[in-house]
Amino acid sequence: MCGLLVSKGKGNNEFIRHRGEITNSTEIKGLTFIHNLLPITGEQTHQPFTAGDIVCLYNGEIYNHKFKKSDGENLIPLYRKYGINFPKHLDGEFAIALYDFGNDTALFITDPFATKPLWRNGIECASYKSGVGGNQIYPNMIEAVSISTGKLITKGHYHKWDWNQFKATYDDWFKAFENSIRKKAINGCFIGLSSGYDSGAISKEMLKQGIRFKAYSILNNEDSNIIMRRARGVYEFEEITPNIEARWLLKQRLEEVPYKVAGEKTVLDDIASLGLADICYKANREGKKVLLSGQGADEIIGDYKLYPKQSNFKGIFPEKLMEWTNFSGGLQRDYLNKEEYVGGAFSIETRYPFLDKDLVQEFLWLKPELKNRNYKAPIFEYLNINGVPYDKEVKRGFRPQSI
């Protein structure tokens, strides 16, 4: 994870800078390009990337292209080869701002779920709204803008989901989940280990793949017996308690962003944000940089069956499927912003195994009867096959004690 900012002046890097550890600022053709680097993949490589009249800033991870120093070094060559359609050839979690001064075009791009936030105001852009104002780039979107006039040239989706439901087993979903963890997990990463379905599956798959990770838990309202049973064999495990400094830092580093979840007005109004801050603060102090999150499982696989007011299908997927509100917008958008803004306050890169595009597509292809067989049906089957303890159809979530 990194933080980026492109502005005609200085812009506002106050909140964005916490997403990285090293800040680089460069002026090119009347624009200031600021990049806050969190070095994780490859060698420490400062941005922007440049080639002739093309300048590119990037935040995230690209999983499907080899590189010498940085995965981001592939972006300009791919743009030169495929033009505006180059995101079709990317598998990753990313926000990209690419300026082709020779063709008077700026491109602003997010991955299929916009896991990395990007805001645009004319030809200016930033990881957070406070950087330049404007509007957030929505998931799976390319916006092309004239550099000279600042006017929108075109925008559109680059990835098409297949909504046909025809697969009669969970086998391919299991394989895609294994591959998603293999891509996103690294030795030294961490998770928040709850007694729910999602973290249980992520933890088990990392154990199966021999990945050395740390699990942090907040036991306040969780089933401690299940958590302790899951923690067996985990390389490191620790119970987290409320931390005054973590919460003070969060308030100092967190700008107010729209948040519609359960009537709450800001990310700070969600008590789960405080628990996530406690975990990320401790992980940061221990030199950990990558968090694997269960975000997306509730919105896509579970459809909030246990919370009918938040559900689109009331947990029953229809025979004819099409994109629903929480698939990439709605609660998905709000909760992703929470994960990114809270993690970003502590220089933590969050990765989302359940939002891997291949894994999501495998879920969409499952026949309705397989989707509806159980709550979070493919995860439920995975837990049973792999002997992971769980409470059936129970979701608690981390709700830390107040200080």
N, C-alpha and C positions, 0 to 999 in steps of 0.2 A: 504494500500500500504506500502511496505517496499522496501529495497534495499539489495541485497545479493552479496557476493563476496567469491569465494573459490580459493585459490592460493597456489602455492608451496613456495612462499615467502610472501611478504607483499601485493602485488597487488597494485592497485590504487583505493582508496576509495574516492578520492577528490570530484568527482561529485556525486557518488552514495549516499554518506552519507546524502545528502539533502532530499532524499526520506523518511528518518525516523527522529526520534527525539532522539532515544537512540541507541548507537552502542555497540554491544557485539562482542568480538573476542575470539576465542577458537582454540587451536592447537590440532589436532587429527591425529595420524599416518602420520605425515609429511606434513599435509595440514593445512593451516590457514583458518578457517571458520569465516567470518565476516558478521554480520547481523545488518542492520539499521532498527530498529523497529519503525513503526508508529502505536501506539496502538489504535485500533478502536473496534474490535470484541472480546468480552469476557474480560478476565483479562489480565493484562500486562504480557506477557510470552516471556522470552528471548529464542532465538534460537542459535544454532541448536537443533532440537529434536534428541534424541539419544535413542537407544534400542539395547543393545549388540554391535554387529559389524556394526550396521546400523546408519548412520548419515544423517539428512535431513534438508535442508534450503528451505524456502518457502516464496513467495511473492504473496499476493492477498487475495481472499475470496473464501471459500467453502460454498455453500448454502444448500447442501442436506444431511449433517451429523450432528447429535447432538454432543455436546462437553461439557466438564466440565470447562475448562479454555480457550482453544484456538481451533479454527476450524482446525488449522494445526496439532493438536494432532492426527487426524484421519489418517494421511498419511502413517506412518510406519505400523500401524495395517492393513490398506488396502493393502499395498504392500506385507505384510506377507501372507495375505489371497489369493490375486489374482495374485501376481507376477508382471511381467512387464506390464500386462494388467490392473493394478489398475486404471489408469486414465479414463478407460471406466465407472467407477463408481463415477466419480466426476462431479458435476455441479457447475461451478464457473468461476472465472477469476484468472488465476494463472500462475506462473512460478515456477518450482520445480527442485531442484538438490538433488538427493538421492544417497548416497554412501553406497553400501553393501560390506564392506571389506571382509567379510567371503566368498562371491561369486565372488570377484574380479570384481565387476561391478558397474559402475556409470551410473545413469539415469538422463537425462536432458529432461524436459517436459514443453510444453506450452499448454494453453487451445486452443479450436478450432480456435480462431482468434489471438492467441498470443497477447492478450491485455496487458500483462505484459512482457516487453522485457527480453530476456535472450541470452547472448552471450557465446559461448564455444570455448576454445582453448585447445585441448587435454582433460585432466581431470579437467582443471581449467575452471571456469565460473564466470559470473558477470551480473548484471542487465544492465550495459552499456559496450560498446566496450572498453572504456578507462580502464576498470578494469583489463582485461587480454588479450585484443586483440581478435583474432579469428573471427568467423562468427556467425551471428544471427541464433538462432533456429527458424525455420519457424512454422507457425500455425499448430495446431493439430498434433504435432510431438513428438515422443519419439526417443531419440538417446541413445543407450546403448554403453558404452565405457569400455574397460578393464582398471582398475585402475593401474595395474602393467606396462602395455605397452603404455597406452594412445591411443591405436588404436581403431577405431570404430568397434564394434561387429555387430550391426544392427541398422537400423532406419526405421521408418514407421509411418503411420497415425493410430490413434486408434479410431477415430470417423468417421462413414460413414454417409454421407448425402443421403437422399432419394430424387431423382430428379423427381419422378413422380408428375404430376400436375393433381389433380383430385377433389379438394374441390371447391364447387360451391357457398359458402358464406364466408363472412369475420368473422363469429361468433367465430370460434376457434382462429383466429388471435387476436381478441379483448380480449378473455380470457387469451391468452398467454401474451399479453401486460400487462394486469392487474397483472398477476403473476410475470412478470419480474420486474415491479415497486415495487411490494410488497417485493420481495427478495432484491432488490438493494438499495431502498431508506430508509433512516433513519431520524428520527427527528434531525434537525440541519444540514442537508445536504444543498447543494446549487446548483443552475443552472445558466447558462448564458441565460437569457430570450431574445430571438430575436423575430422578427415578422414572422419567418419562420414556416414551418409545424412541425418540430421535437420538438423544445422546447415547442411549444404550446401544443402538445400532452402529453409530459412528465409532464409539469406543471399542466395540467388539471387532469391527473390521480392521481397525488400526492394530489391535492385538494380533489378529490373524496374519497381518502383513509384517509383523515384527517392527512396527514403528514405535520409537521411544517418545512418549508424550507424557504430559502432566495433566491430571484431572483435578480441577478445583470444584468443590461443592459447597452449597449453602443449605444447611440441613433444616433450617427453621420450620418449614411446612412440608418438607419432603419425607418420603418413606426411607428413613435412615437404614433400615435393614436391607432394602433393595440396593441402595447406593453402596453400602459396605460390601455386599456380595459382588457387585459389579467391579468394585475397586480392586478385587483380588487379581493379582497378575499385572496390574497397571504399574508402569515404571515409577511414577511419583503420584501421590495423592495427598490432598490437603483440604481441610475444612476451612472455609473463609468466614470471618466474622466482620461486622461493620467497621469501616475505617473512616475516621473523621477527615483525615487529609485527603483521601481519595474523593470524598464527596465535595470537599471544598474546591479541589482542583477541577472536578467536573463542572461545577458551577462557574468557575472562572474561564474555562476553556470551551464551553458549550454555548454556541449562539442559539437563539430561539428559532425553531423551525416549525412549520405547520404540522400538527399531529392530531388526527381525528379519532384515534383509538379510544373506545369506551368513553367518549366525551372529554378526554383529557386534552388540555390546550397545548402543552409543550412536552418534549421528550422528558424533561425533568419531573413532570407530573406523574409519569409512569414509574411506580416503585421498582419495577424490574430493572429500570435503567440504573438505579443505585446499586443493585446487586451486581450488575454487569460491570459497573465502575469499580466496585470492590475487587472483583476478579482481575480486571485488566490492569488496575494499579499494581497489584501484587505480581502479576506476570511480568509487567514492565520492569519492576524492581529486580526481578530474577533474570532479566536479559532475554525474555521470550518475546517473540514478535508476531507469531502466527496463531490465530484462533480459528478453530473449525466450529462453525455454528450450525444449528439445526434449522435455521430460518428457511422457510419455503415448504416444509413438510406439512404444517398445519394448513397453509393456504392452498396447496395443490393436492397433496395426497389425502389429507384429512377433511378438507373443506369445512373446518371448524364444526364438525358434527356435534361435538359436546357443547358448543355455544351457538345455538340456533339463530340468535339475533345477528351474529357475525357471518353466518353461513350463507352461501349462494344457492346450494342445492339441498340444504338440510341434510347433508351427508349422503345423499342418494344420487349418484351420477346418472344422467339420462342416457337413453339409447342414442340420441343424436347430440353429439358434443360440439361445443364451440367455445371460444374464449370467454371466461367468466370474469367478473369484476376483480376478485382477489387473486387471479392468476398472475398478473404482473402489475396491476394497479391496486387501488383500494388499500386493504390492510397490508398487502405485500409491500407496497411503496412506503407506508408509514413505518412499519417494523424494520425494513431495510435501512431507512434513514436513521432510525434509533441505533441499530447495530453499528453503522458507519460513523455516526457522530460521537457515540460514546467510546467506541474503540479508537477512533481517531484522536480523541482527547488524550490518549495515553500512548500514542504511536504504535498502535496494534493493527496489523492487517488481518481482516476477517475474510475467511473463505467459506463458501457455501456449497457443501457436497450435494444437498438435495435440490439445488438450482443448476446443477450441471445439465447442459442442454440435451445431452444424449440420455441421461437418466430421466429427465422430464419427458422426453419423447417416448421412451419405453413405457412410462406410466400412462401416457395418453393412448398408446396402442393397446393397452389391456382391455379386454371385453368388460362391459359394464358389470356383469355378474362377478368378475374378479375384483374390480374396484370396490364393489359394495359388499363383498363377502364378510369383511370385518372392518373395524375402525382402523384407518391407515393400513389397509390390507397387505400390501407387499412388505411393509416394515414389520407388521405383526407376524407374517410368515417367516421373515428373516430371524426375528427374535426367537421364535419357537424352534426353527431348524438348528440354530446355533446355541440353544440353551441359555439365552440371556433372561434373567429374572425381570418381571414387570408386573404392574397392577393393570388388569385388563380395563381398557376404556377409562383411564384416569389421567387427568392432566392437571398438574399443580403449578409448575413454573416457579422460578426462583423469586421468593418474596422475602427479602432480608428483614431482620429486625431493625427498628429505628434506633438511632443513637440518643 
